[in-house]
Amino acid sequence: MKLSDWLCDWLENYVKPANKTRTYKRYCEISRLHIAPYIGDLDMDDLTLSVLQRMVATLLKSGNLRTKQPLSSNSVNCVISVLQNALRSAHQAGLTQHFIADKIRRPRTVEKRIQCMSLKEQLLIEKFCLFNRKTKFLGFVICLYTGLRVGEILALRWDDVDLKACTLSVNKTCYDTKDGLCLCEPKTLSSKRTIPFPKQLKSVFKQLQKHCGDCQHVISHNGRPVGVRSYQRSFELILKNLGIPHRGVHSLRHTFATRAIECGMDIKTLSEILGHKNAAITLNRYAHSLMQHKIEMMNRLGRLL
């Protein structure tokens, strides 16, 4: 059986019923763009380890079919995971004699450097968003003081906001589709959470509420929800306008975490607010900020000597 034929069967009958729509679409995209063009015409029993390893090497060298540029090691590892899952299912179904995909040598992943705003940059962004006529920019201020992901802030609806208690209920995220914004369940159970927000944000929410019209989304523009990519572009334009070096909108979340540590918030509390699976993830991700905080504390202590 050709791998391309099995991929179609596997995606439709194994992946689609057991996963979220977004995961299914992502697997389809990976199969179509990064697996089928290279080894899709081969019979699954002809997929030797050397064939699979050559495909990995090609992806690392020129895996982007449109630009012929390399794929990142993280992207290639995602391709390998999809391929391994597909071939494992084929072997379990008795369609192949052997399963050797687990022996693929993976490229080393590179941990992305945490990027956050300096306090000066943060204040520039806040001032720009607070006094801009486009109220949708106020969502960036909310992210700076809650640590919400971009999908979470755009999925936030007014019935998730308790202005009296100053809390947000994070119970969904969103992504772009051809038909507009699609709401879905968060990726993990820990992402579902209720978090407090500073009482100073009340006025920000009230301003958004005043201009939302009939739209139930907290962040809207002209009475309609805002798309993820559109919001990311808006953030890029704000940084360009302010002369701040390019960073992704996710840097607002990192900035919140860094400021929280600087203010003395403990890791367990920060982890729960961010929606991490456990405090170890938070600890590893923001170890540098923690060290800086420790140094500052020790320097303060030193002044007492």
C-alpha positions in Angstrom: 0.0 0.0 0.0 1.4 3.4 -1.0 2.1 5.8 1.9 0.0 8.6 0.3 -3.1 6.3 0.2 -2.6 5.3 3.8 -2.1 8.9 4.9 -5.5 9.8 3.5 -7.1 6.8 5.3 -5.3 7.5 8.5 -6.1 11.2 8.6 -9.8 10.6 8.0 -10.4 7.5 10.1 -7.8 7.7 12.9 -6.9 11.4 13.4 -10.1 13.2 12.6 -12.4 11.3 15.0 -10.0 11.4 18.0 -8.6 15.0 17.8 -9.6 18.6 17.6 -10.3 20.1 14.2 -7.3 22.3 14.4 -5.0 19.3 15.1 -6.6 17.4 12.2 -6.1 20.3 9.8 -2.5 20.7 10.9 -1.7 17.0 10.3 -3.3 17.2 6.9 -1.1 20.2 6.1 2.0 18.5 7.2 1.2 15.3 5.3 0.4 17.3 2.1 3.3 19.6 2.2 6.1 17.8 3.9 5.6 14.0 3.6 3.6 13.1 0.5 5.8 15.1 -1.9 9.0 13.2 -0.8 7.9 9.6 0.0 4.2 9.5 -0.7 4.5 7.3 -3.9 6.5 4.6 -2.1 5.0 1.5 -0.7 5.1 1.5 3.0 7.2 -1.7 3.2 9.8 0.0 1.0 10.3 2.8 3.6 13.7 1.9 5.0 15.4 3.9 7.7 17.8 5.4 5.2 14.9 6.6 3.0 13.3 8.3 6.0 16.6 9.8 7.2 17.2 11.2 3.7 13.8 12.9 3.8 14.6 14.5 7.1 17.9 15.8 5.7 16.1 17.2 2.7 13.6 19.0 4.9 16.4 20.5 6.9 18.2 21.7 3.7 15.3 22.9 1.5 12.0 21.8 3.1 9.9 24.8 2.2 8.4 23.8 -1.2 7.6 27.4 -2.1 10.9 29.1 -1.2 13.2 26.1 -1.2 14.5 27.4 2.2 15.3 25.1 5.1 12.6 24.1 7.6 13.5 24.8 11.3 14.5 21.8 13.4 11.3 22.3 15.4 9.2 22.1 12.3 11.0 19.0 11.0 10.5 17.3 14.4 6.7 18.0 14.0 6.9 16.3 10.6 8.7 13.3 12.1 6.1 12.9 14.8 3.2 12.9 12.3 5.0 10.3 10.1 5.8 8.1 13.1 2.2 8.2 14.3 0.9 7.3 10.8 3.4 4.4 10.3 2.8 3.1 13.9 -1.0 2.9 13.2 -0.3 1.2 9.9 1.8 -1.4 11.6 -0.8 -2.0 14.3 -3.4 -2.4 11.6 -1.3 -5.2 10.0 -0.5 -3.2 6.9 3.3 -3.3 7.3 5.7 -6.0 8.4 7.9 -3.7 10.4 7.9 -0.4 12.3 11.2 1.4 12.0 10.2 5.0 12.1 11.0 5.2 15.8 14.6 4.9 14.9 14.7 8.2 12.9 17.5 10.4 14.2 15.8 13.7 15.1 17.5 17.1 14.7 18.3 18.9 17.9 15.7 21.4 18.8 16.7 25.0 19.6 14.9 26.6 22.6 13.6 30.0 21.4 15.0 32.9 23.4 12.4 34.5 25.6 11.8 38.0 24.3 10.0 40.6 26.5 9.7 44.4 26.5 11.8 46.7 28.6 9.8 48.8 31.1 10.4 51.8 28.8 9.0 49.9 25.8 6.1 48.6 27.8 5.1 52.1 28.8 5.3 53.4 25.2 3.0 50.6 24.0 0.5 51.2 26.8 0.4 54.9 26.2 -0.1 54.3 22.4 -2.9 51.8 22.9 -4.7 53.6 25.7 -5.1 56.8 23.7 -5.6 55.4 20.2 -9.0 55.7 18.6 -8.9 52.0 17.6 -10.2 50.4 20.8 -9.1 46.9 19.7 -5.6 48.0 20.6 -6.6 47.9 24.3 -6.4 44.1 24.1 -2.6 44.5 24.1 -2.8 46.3 27.4 -4.9 43.5 28.8 -2.3 41.0 27.7 0.4 43.0 29.4 -1.4 42.7 32.8 -2.9 39.2 32.5 -0.5 37.1 30.5 -3.2 36.0 28.1 -2.2 34.3 24.8 -3.3 36.1 21.6 -5.9 33.3 20.9 -7.3 33.6 24.4 -7.7 37.4 24.4 -9.5 37.3 20.9 -11.7 34.4 22.1 -12.7 36.2 25.3 -16.4 37.1 25.4 -18.2 39.5 27.8 -19.8 36.7 29.7 -16.2 35.6 30.6 -15.5 38.9 32.3 -16.6 39.7 35.9 -15.9 43.4 36.4 -17.2 43.2 40.0 -14.8 40.5 41.1 -12.1 41.6 38.6 -11.6 38.1 37.2 -11.4 36.6 33.7 -12.6 33.1 32.8 -10.3 31.6 30.2 -12.2 28.6 28.7 -11.5 28.8 25.0 -9.0 29.9 22.4 -9.3 30.6 18.6 -7.6 30.4 15.3 -8.2 31.8 11.8 -10.1 29.9 9.1 -11.3 30.8 5.6 -14.7 31.4 7.1 -13.4 33.7 9.9 -12.5 33.2 13.5 -13.1 29.8 14.9 -13.4 29.2 18.7 -12.2 26.0 20.2 -11.3 24.3 23.4 -7.9 25.2 24.9 -5.0 22.8 24.1 -4.7 21.6 27.7 -6.8 21.3 30.8 -4.5 23.7 32.6 -5.2 26.4 30.0 -8.8 26.5 31.4 -8.5 28.9 34.3 -10.0 31.8 36.2 -7.5 34.6 36.7 -7.7 37.9 38.6 -6.8 41.2 36.8 -5.7 44.5 38.4 -8.6 46.8 39.3 -7.0 49.5 37.2 -8.0 47.4 34.1 -11.7 48.0 34.9 -11.7 51.3 33.0 -10.1 49.5 30.0 -12.8 46.9 29.9 -15.5 49.5 30.3 -14.1 51.5 27.4 -14.1 48.3 25.2 -17.7 47.5 26.3 -18.8 51.0 25.3 -17.6 50.5 21.7 -18.4 46.8 21.2 -21.9 47.3 19.9 -23.7 44.0 19.6 -20.5 42.0 19.4 -20.1 39.5 22.2 -16.3 39.5 21.9 -14.3 41.7 24.2 -11.9 42.6 21.3 -13.8 43.7 18.3 -13.5 46.1 15.4 -16.5 47.6 13.6 -18.8 45.3 15.5 -16.9 42.1 14.4 -14.4 39.8 16.1 -10.8 40.3 15.2 -8.7 37.6 13.4 -5.5 36.3 14.9 -3.3 37.2 12.0 -4.9 40.6 11.7 -4.2 41.3 15.4 -0.6 40.1 15.0 -0.1 42.5 12.1 -1.6 45.3 14.2 1.0 44.7 16.9 3.8 44.7 14.4 2.6 48.0 13.0 2.5 49.5 16.6 6.1 48.5 17.2 7.2 49.9 13.9 5.3 53.2 14.6 7.0 53.4 18.1 10.5 52.5 16.8 10.6 49.3 18.9 12.5 46.3 17.5 10.3 43.6 16.1 8.9 41.0 18.5 5.9 38.7 18.2 2.7 39.5 20.1 3.5 36.6 22.4 6.2 38.8 23.8 3.4 40.6 25.8 2.8 37.3 27.7 6.6 37.0 28.4 6.6 40.7 29.5 3.8 40.0 32.0 5.6 37.0 33.4 8.9 39.0 33.7 7.2 41.9 35.5 5.3 39.5 37.8 8.6 37.9 38.9 10.2 41.4 39.3 7.3 42.2 41.6 7.9 39.1 43.7 5.2 36.8 42.5 5.9 33.2 43.4 6.4 30.6 40.6 3.4 28.5 41.5 1.0 31.4 41.3 2.5 32.6 38.1 2.3 29.1 36.6 -1.5 28.9 37.4 -2.1 32.4 35.9 -0.3 31.6 32.7 -2.1 28.2 32.4 1.1 26.1 32.3 0.8 22.3 33.0 3.1 22.6 36.0 5.4 25.1 37.8 8.5 23.4 36.3 7.6 24.7 32.9 7.4 28.2 34.3 10.6 27.8 36.2 12.6 26.6 33.2 11.1 29.2 30.9 11.8 32.2 33.1 14.9 31.1 34.9 16.8 34.1 33.6 14.2 36.5 35.0 14.4 34.7 38.3 18.1 35.0 38.4 17.9 38.7 37.7 15.3 39.1 40.5 17.6 37.2 42.9 20.5 39.4 42.0 18.4 42.5 42.7 17.3 41.2 46.0 20.8 40.4 47.0 22.0 43.8 46.0 19.2 45.4 48.1 20.3 43.2 51.0 23.9 44.3 50.5 22.9 47.9 50.9 22.0 47.1 54.5 25.6 46.1 55.3 
